[in-house]
Amino acid sequence: MTTAVRALTRLVDWPDLVEARPSCGTGRALRADGAEIAHFHSDRMVDVHLSAPAIHRLRRDLKGSTAIRLVPASGWVTVRLECESDIDLLMTLVSVALKAHQGGTVGEAVPAVRCNEHRGAAIAR
């Protein structure tokens, strides 16, 4: 079982999350209250919709992680899943994303639904 499958299996059991088709058309998605929270694009890559304000608030910590890729002007972060600790990190980020999207307020004028999958090369640090 791949790290992404292990992570997805754990997350689909969360009461606020439902599996759905991702708006980007690639892989599998998790939604909460109509908002896309995560896109599982491959056996090792997951985009998490944290929101721009959450990314700004956590930027220093996110940039310090070798498992995280940030893309400029995106409300999403890409998590590279290689081991159990990366799954734990993903769980934490999904929790942050759920809080950011709670009640339909993301803190952005228009919630970003375009994940990082088709935005070109992600920038590390």
C-alpha contacts under 8 A as a table, 3 or more apart, distances in Angstrom:
res1	aa1	res2	aa2	distance
1	M	5	V	6.25
1	M	6	R	6.58
2	T	5	V	5.23
2	T	6	R	6.25
2	T	43	D	5.96
2	T	44	R	7.70
3	T	6	R	5.06
3	T	7	A	6.11
3	T	43	D	6.65
3	T	44	R	6.59
3	T	81	L	6.02
3	T	82	E	6.49
3	T	83	C	6.67
3	T	84	E	7.42
3	T	87	I	7.15
4	A	7	A	5.05
4	A	8	L	6.00
4	A	40	F	7.10
4	A	42	S	7.32
4	A	43	D	5.08
4	A	44	R	5.72
4	A	45	M	7.35
4	A	46	V	7.65
4	A	81	L	6.61
4	A	87	I	7.95
5	V	8	L	5.05
5	V	9	T	5.96
5	V	43	D	7.10
6	R	9	T	5.18
6	R	10	R	6.41
7	A	10	R	5.21
7	A	11	L	6.20
7	A	87	I	5.85
7	A	90	L	7.88
7	A	91	M	7.89
8	L	11	L	5.03
8	L	12	V	6.04
8	L	40	F	7.93
9	T	12	V	5.60
9	T	13	D	7.00
10	R	13	D	5.71
10	R	14	W	7.41
11	L	14	W	5.37
11	L	17	L	7.22
11	L	91	M	7.58
12	V	15	P	7.80
12	V	17	L	6.12
12	V	18	V	6.31
12	V	19	E	6.68
12	V	30	L	7.68
13	D	17	L	7.60
14	W	17	L	5.63
15	P	18	V	7.96
16	D	32	A	5.66
16	D	33	D	7.73
17	L	30	L	5.95
17	L	31	R	5.46
17	L	32	A	5.02
18	V	30	L	5.43
18	V	31	R	5.33
18	V	32	A	6.52
19	E	28	R	7.17
19	E	29	A	5.69
19	E	30	L	4.55
19	E	31	R	6.35
20	A	28	R	6.48
20	A	29	A	5.05
20	A	30	L	5.73
20	A	31	R	6.59
21	R	25	G	6.96
21	R	27	G	7.57
21	R	28	R	5.63
21	R	29	A	5.51
22	P	25	G	5.35
22	P	26	T	6.45
22	P	27	G	6.83
22	P	28	R	5.79
22	P	29	A	4.79
22	P	30	L	7.84
22	P	36	E	7.58
22	P	39	H	6.33
23	S	26	T	7.96
23	S	113	V	7.29
23	S	114	R	7.48
24	C	114	R	6.80
24	C	115	C	7.04
24	C	117	E	7.55
24	C	118	H	7.90
26	T	41	H	5.89
27	G	39	H	6.76
27	G	40	F	5.47
27	G	41	H	4.54
27	G	42	S	6.75
28	R	39	H	5.69
28	R	40	F	5.15
28	R	41	H	6.75
29	A	36	E	7.00
29	A	37	I	7.41
29	A	38	A	5.48
29	A	39	H	4.35
29	A	40	F	6.08
30	L	36	E	6.11
30	L	37	I	5.61
30	L	38	A	5.18
30	L	39	H	6.59
31	R	34	G	6.00
31	R	35	A	5.39
31	R	36	E	4.45
31	R	37	I	5.26
31	R	38	A	7.16
32	A	35	A	5.36
32	A	36	E	6.62
32	A	37	I	6.71
32	A	98	L	7.22
33	D	102	Q	7.91
33	D	103	G	7.80
33	D	104	G	7.34
35	A	101	H	6.99
35	A	104	G	7.57
36	E	39	H	7.82
36	E	49	H	6.90
36	E	113	V	6.96
37	I	48	V	5.78
37	I	49	H	5.04
37	I	50	L	7.53
37	I	94	V	6.92
37	I	97	A	6.34
37	I	98	L	7.01
38	A	46	V	6.71
38	A	47	D	5.48
38	A	48	V	4.41
38	A	49	H	6.07
38	A	94	V	7.32
39	H	46	V	5.50
39	H	47	D	5.06
39	H	48	V	6.58
39	H	115	C	7.70
40	F	43	D	7.76
40	F	45	M	6.31
40	F	46	V	4.48
40	F	47	D	6.58
41	H	44	R	7.80
41	H	45	M	5.69
41	H	46	V	5.82
41	H	47	D	7.58
41	H	117	E	7.43
42	S	45	M	5.26
42	S	46	V	7.25
43	D	81	L	7.88
44	R	80	R	5.51
44	R	81	L	4.71
44	R	82	E	6.53
45	M	78	T	6.69
45	M	79	V	5.78
45	M	80	R	4.84
45	M	81	L	6.12
46	V	78	T	5.60
46	V	79	V	5.22
46	V	80	R	6.66
46	V	81	L	7.63
47	D	76	W	6.15
47	D	77	V	5.52
47	D	78	T	4.32
47	D	79	V	6.18
47	D	115	C	6.51
47	D	116	N	6.57
47	D	117	E	7.57
48	V	76	W	5.30
48	V	77	V	5.37
48	V	78	T	6.34
48	V	79	V	7.50
48	V	93	L	7.12
48	V	94	V	6.62
48	V	97	A	7.17
48	V	115	C	7.99
49	H	75	G	5.84
49	H	76	W	4.29
49	H	77	V	6.65
49	H	97	A	6.00
49	H	113	V	7.97
49	H	115	C	7.41
50	L	54	A	5.80
50	L	55	I	6.34
50	L	75	G	5.92
50	L	76	W	5.64
50	L	77	V	7.03
50	L	93	L	7.23
50	L	94	V	7.62
50	L	96	V	6.62
50	L	97	A	4.39
50	L	100	A	6.57
51	S	54	A	5.43
51	S	55	I	6.28
51	S	74	S	7.91
51	S	75	G	4.21
51	S	76	W	6.44
51	S	97	A	7.16
51	S	100	A	6.69
51	S	101	H	7.96
51	S	106	V	6.24
51	S	107	G	7.44
51	S	108	E	7.46
51	S	111	P	7.72
51	S	112	A	7.51
52	A	55	I	5.11
52	A	56	H	6.06
52	A	73	A	7.85
52	A	74	S	6.81
52	A	75	G	4.46
52	A	76	W	7.69
52	A	107	G	7.72
52	A	108	E	7.16
53	P	56	H	5.07
53	P	57	R	6.15
53	P	107	G	6.51
53	P	108	E	7.72
54	A	57	R	5.03
54	A	58	L	6.11
54	A	96	V	7.76
54	A	97	A	7.98
54	A	100	A	6.97
55	I	58	L	5.13
55	I	59	R	5.36
55	I	62	L	7.77
55	I	75	G	7.02
56	H	59	R	5.08
58	L	61	D	5.55
58	L	62	L	6.03
59	R	62	L	5.01
59	R	63	K	5.93
60	R	63	K	5.29
60	R	64	G	6.31
61	D	64	G	5.10
61	D	65	S	6.70
62	L	65	S	5.51
62	L	68	I	6.23
62	L	70	L	7.95
63	K	66	T	7.78
63	K	68	I	6.98
63	K	69	R	7.66
63	K	70	L	7.55
63	K	124	A	7.22
63	K	125	R	4.69
64	G	125	R	6.93
65	S	68	I	5.53
66	T	69	R	7.85
66	T	124	A	7.80
67	A	79	V	5.55
67	A	80	R	4.98
67	A	81	L	7.00
67	A	86	D	6.74
68	I	77	V	6.75
68	I	78	T	5.73
68	I	79	V	4.80
68	I	80	R	6.42
68	I	124	A	7.19
69	R	77	V	5.98
69	R	78	T	5.01
69	R	79	V	6.42
69	R	80	R	7.86
69	R	122	A	5.82
69	R	123	I	5.80
69	R	124	A	4.97
69	R	125	R	7.19
70	L	74	S	7.83
70	L	76	W	7.59
70	L	77	V	5.30
70	L	78	T	6.56
70	L	122	A	6.00
70	L	123	I	5.44
70	L	124	A	6.21
70	L	125	R	7.21
71	V	74	S	5.71
71	V	76	W	7.62
71	V	77	V	7.04
71	V	116	N	7.01
71	V	119	R	7.88
71	V	121	A	7.93
71	V	122	A	5.15
71	V	123	I	5.63
72	P	123	I	7.83
74	S	77	V	7.60
74	S	112	A	7.40
74	S	115	C	7.52
74	S	116	N	7.29
75	G	112	A	6.10
75	G	115	C	7.83
76	W	115	C	5.92
76	W	116	N	6.45
77	V	116	N	7.24
78	T	116	N	6.92
78	T	122	A	7.97
79	V	86	D	7.71
79	V	90	L	6.90
80	R	86	D	7.22
81	L	86	D	5.24
81	L	87	I	6.41
82	E	86	D	6.34
83	C	86	D	5.40
83	C	87	I	6.76
84	E	87	I	5.05
84	E	88	D	6.37
85	S	88	D	4.91
85	S	89	L	6.20
86	D	89	L	4.94
86	D	90	L	6.15
87	I	90	L	4.93
87	I	91	M	6.22
88	D	91	M	5.08
88	D	92	T	6.38
89	L	92	T	5.14
89	L	93	L	6.26
90	L	93	L	5.05
90	L	94	V	6.07
91	M	94	V	5.16
91	M	95	S	6.25
92	T	95	S	5.11
92	T	96	V	6.37
93	L	96	V	4.94
93	L	97	A	6.10
94	V	97	A	4.88
94	V	98	L	6.11
95	S	98	L	5.13
95	S	99	K	6.38
96	V	99	K	5.17
96	V	100	A	6.15
97	A	100	A	4.93
97	A	101	H	6.19
98	L	101	H	5.23
98	L	102	Q	5.93
99	K	102	Q	5.04
100	A	105	T	7.19
100	A	106	V	5.53
100	A	107	G	7.83
101	H	104	G	5.35
101	H	105	T	5.57
101	H	106	V	4.99
102	Q	105	T	6.30
102	Q	106	V	7.60
105	T	108	E	7.73
106	V	111	P	6.43
108	E	111	P	5.71
108	E	112	A	7.93
112	A	115	C	7.70
115	C	118	H	7.23
115	C	119	R	7.62
116	N	119	R	5.12
116	N	120	G	7.56
116	N	122	A	7.59
117	E	120	G	7.37
119	R	122	A	7.67
